[in-house]
Amino acid sequence: MHNYKGIEVGRYLVSPMTKPHADGGFAASVSIRSGRGQASHDRVMRFTPRFMCSQSALHYATREGLAWVHAH
C-alpha cells in the first residue's frame, strides 16, 4: 500500500492510497478523517476499478475523496 500526502479540506483530511495487484495493475482507496483524538472518525473507501499505473489510481482516489468531502 502506498500512502500519499493528505489534503486538508476544512475539517477533513483526505489521504489517497494505491496498492499494486499481484497480477498487475493498481487499486485505489482513500481515507477521509475528521476530528481529533478520541473524537476522530476515519472513513475508508476502496474502489473497484483497476488502473494500469499508480498515478491513475492516485488521481481517481483523490477526485473521489474530494467529491465526497464537498458533498458533505
trRosetta pair geometry for C-beta under 8 A, 3 or more apart (Angstrom, degrees):
i j d omega theta_ij theta_ji phi_ij phi_ji
1 17 5.6 -1 -175 -180 99 122
1 18 7.5 159 -156 84 53 37
1 19 4.8 -26 -100 -91 65 100
2 17 6.4 158 78 -160 51 67
2 18 4.9 -10 55 61 106 85
2 19 7.0 -179 13 -79 73 45
2 54 6.5 18 48 -156 151 136
3 15 6.3 -5 -160 171 97 115
3 17 5.3 -26 -100 -105 58 96
4 15 6.9 168 67 -167 66 69
4 16 5.3 -8 47 72 120 87
4 17 7.0 -169 9 -88 82 43
4 18 7.8 48 -26 1 111 92
4 58 6.2 75 -28 -139 155 117
5 15 7.9 -119 137 -125 20 81
6 13 4.5 14 169 178 140 98
6 14 6.2 148 -162 72 78 40
6 15 4.1 -42 -96 -81 92 88
6 31 7.9 -59 -106 78 110 101
6 33 7.8 -32 -141 31 147 114
7 13 7.3 149 70 -160 39 53
7 14 4.6 -23 60 63 94 100
7 15 7.7 176 16 -74 66 43
7 62 7.2 76 -3 -144 142 98
7 65 7.8 128 49 107 116 128
7 66 7.2 -23 91 -79 144 102
8 12 7.3 156 -154 88 49 52
8 13 5.6 -25 -97 -103 66 71
8 14 7.9 -176 -80 19 17 76
9 12 5.0 -15 68 67 86 101
9 13 7.9 160 24 -92 68 24
9 14 6.0 23 8 -9 115 115
9 66 6.7 136 -51 -126 160 78
9 69 4.9 75 91 149 141 156
9 70 7.8 -69 165 -59 146 72
10 69 7.3 166 37 177 111 115
11 34 5.2 48 131 -143 97 102
11 35 7.6 38 168 -49 110 45
12 32 5.6 -18 -163 -170 119 91
12 33 6.8 137 -158 71 62 45
12 34 5.2 -40 -97 -79 66 92
12 69 4.9 -147 63 -122 160 121
13 31 7.8 -6 104 111 87 93
13 32 7.3 158 76 -155 49 42
13 33 4.5 -15 56 60 101 100
13 34 7.5 176 14 -74 73 43
14 30 6.3 -10 -168 -177 84 118
14 31 7.6 156 -156 83 37 54
14 32 5.6 -5 -104 -106 69 78
14 62 7.2 97 137 -140 123 60
14 65 4.1 131 -158 144 117 128
14 66 6.0 44 -145 -69 176 64
14 69 6.0 -84 -64 -36 124 139
15 30 6.7 152 79 -162 47 65
15 31 4.4 -10 61 58 104 101
15 32 7.8 -170 24 -74 71 35
15 33 7.1 24 1 -1 113 107
15 65 7.7 -168 41 -140 29 164
16 28 7.1 -28 -166 -163 99 94
16 29 7.6 149 -160 87 54 43
16 30 5.0 -31 -104 -104 59 90
16 58 5.5 103 128 -153 137 64
16 61 3.6 126 -144 108 103 117
16 62 4.6 -52 -51 -64 147 71
16 65 6.1 -135 -73 -2 83 142
17 28 7.4 140 81 -161 56 48
17 29 4.8 -20 66 70 104 88
17 30 6.7 175 17 -89 78 35
17 31 6.8 54 -16 -11 118 94
17 61 6.5 -144 41 -174 45 166
18 26 5.0 -2 -174 180 111 126
18 27 6.8 151 -160 76 58 50
18 28 5.9 -25 -103 -101 73 61
18 29 7.8 167 -87 25 28 71
18 51 7.8 -71 -137 57 116 133
18 54 4.6 124 123 -150 163 88
18 57 4.2 104 -118 103 112 129
18 58 5.5 -58 -43 -63 124 77
18 61 7.0 -143 -67 -6 74 144
19 26 6.6 146 72 -160 38 74
19 27 4.7 -17 61 57 94 102
19 29 7.2 21 -4 7 111 111
20 25 7.5 142 -155 90 61 37
20 26 5.6 -46 -101 -101 50 77
20 27 7.9 -171 -87 15 4 78
20 54 7.4 -48 -72 -78 84 104
21 24 6.1 -15 79 70 103 28
21 25 4.8 6 29 72 125 85
21 26 6.6 -149 -6 -88 85 22
21 27 6.2 103 -58 -28 92 94
21 50 6.7 -14 -22 -138 147 116
25 50 4.4 21 162 173 146 110
25 51 6.1 141 -168 69 87 39
25 52 6.1 -53 -114 -101 78 32
26 50 7.1 137 62 -167 39 66
26 51 4.6 -37 65 69 93 97
26 52 7.6 -15 18 78 93 11
26 53 6.7 -6 6 137 132 14
26 54 5.0 158 -96 -91 164 56
26 56 7.3 140 60 66 123 90
26 57 4.1 -102 115 -30 121 149
27 46 7.0 2 164 -165 120 95
27 47 7.1 167 -175 67 76 75
27 50 6.7 -41 -84 -113 63 66
27 51 7.6 165 -83 21 16 92
27 57 6.5 83 104 -141 16 138
28 46 7.9 150 94 -156 49 51
28 47 4.7 -9 77 46 94 124
28 49 7.1 2 26 71 114 90
28 51 6.4 61 -35 -8 107 131
28 57 3.9 -168 -70 -169 96 83
28 58 7.1 -156 -119 -60 106 23
28 60 4.8 -120 -50 82 178 112
28 61 4.0 -153 -179 -54 107 101
28 64 7.7 118 130 21 127 135
29 44 6.2 17 170 -179 118 92
29 45 6.3 178 -156 91 71 50
29 46 4.4 -23 -103 -104 111 63
29 47 6.4 -169 -86 7 51 78
29 61 6.0 15 69 -121 16 127
30 44 7.3 177 89 -148 40 54
30 45 5.4 -2 54 54 85 95
30 61 4.4 161 -59 -177 98 93
30 62 7.2 158 -100 -75 128 29
30 64 6.0 -178 4 84 144 101
30 65 3.7 -139 173 -68 154 117
30 68 7.9 166 95 20 137 136
31 42 5.8 -15 -168 -169 103 102
31 43 7.3 149 -158 79 50 47
31 44 5.1 -20 -100 -98 73 81
31 65 7.9 10 57 -117 29 133
32 42 7.3 152 76 -157 44 51
32 43 4.7 -15 60 61 97 99
32 44 7.8 -179 19 -79 67 34
32 45 7.5 26 -3 -3 107 103
32 65 5.7 175 -72 -151 103 96
32 68 6.2 -102 -61 96 161 132
32 69 6.5 -168 -140 -68 129 94
33 40 6.3 -3 -171 -174 99 110
33 41 7.1 164 -151 85 54 48
33 42 4.7 -13 -100 -104 85 80
33 43 7.8 -170 -74 24 39 63
34 40 6.9 168 89 -151 42 64
34 41 5.3 -7 59 56 88 94
35 39 4.4 -130 -172 118 127 80
35 40 4.0 -173 94 -104 100 44
35 41 5.5 76 20 7 127 76
36 39 6.3 20 61 64 52 95
36 40 5.7 37 -108 -67 6 99
37 40 6.2 152 57 -21 27 100
43 68 7.9 -138 99 148 139 149
45 64 6.7 -125 98 132 141 126
45 65 7.3 -178 42 -85 122 75
45 68 7.2 170 -15 -51 152 158
47 60 6.6 -133 82 133 167 121
47 61 6.8 -146 3 -89 132 76
47 64 6.6 162 -72 -4 135 171
49 60 6.7 -114 71 -169 130 163
51 54 7.5 119 102 -95 125 19
51 56 4.1 -174 -165 94 126 112
51 57 4.0 -162 41 -60 149 84
51 60 6.7 -158 -69 4 137 139
52 56 6.2 52 48 25 73 149
53 56 5.1 98 62 5 79 101
53 57 7.3 -148 99 -1 44 89
54 57 5.5 -57 -150 41 39 113
54 58 6.0 45 151 -25 71 106
55 58 5.4 -51 -144 35 32 115
55 59 6.4 32 157 -18 65 103
56 59 5.9 -53 -148 35 30 109
56 60 6.4 30 154 -19 63 108
57 60 5.8 -56 -149 36 30 112
57 61 6.3 28 156 -17 65 108
58 61 6.0 -57 -146 38 28 108
58 62 6.2 28 156 -19 64 110
59 62 5.7 -57 -146 37 29 113
59 63 6.3 29 157 -18 65 108
60 63 6.0 -57 -148 37 27 110
60 64 6.3 22 157 -14 64 110
61 64 6.0 -58 -144 40 28 108
61 65 6.1 28 158 -19 64 110
62 65 5.9 -58 -146 38 26 110
62 66 6.3 20 160 -12 64 110
63 66 6.1 -61 -146 41 26 106
63 67 6.2 29 156 -22 64 109
64 67 5.6 -53 -145 35 30 114
64 68 6.5 33 155 -22 63 103
65 68 5.8 -53 -152 31 31 111
65 69 6.6 28 152 -17 64 105
66 69 5.6 -52 -147 36 36 112
66 70 6.3 30 157 -15 67 107
67 70 6.0 -59 -146 41 29 107
67 71 6.3 28 155 -19 64 110
68 71 5.8 -62 -150 37 29 110
68 72 6.5 1 160 1 65 112
69 72 6.3 -75 -147 48 28 93
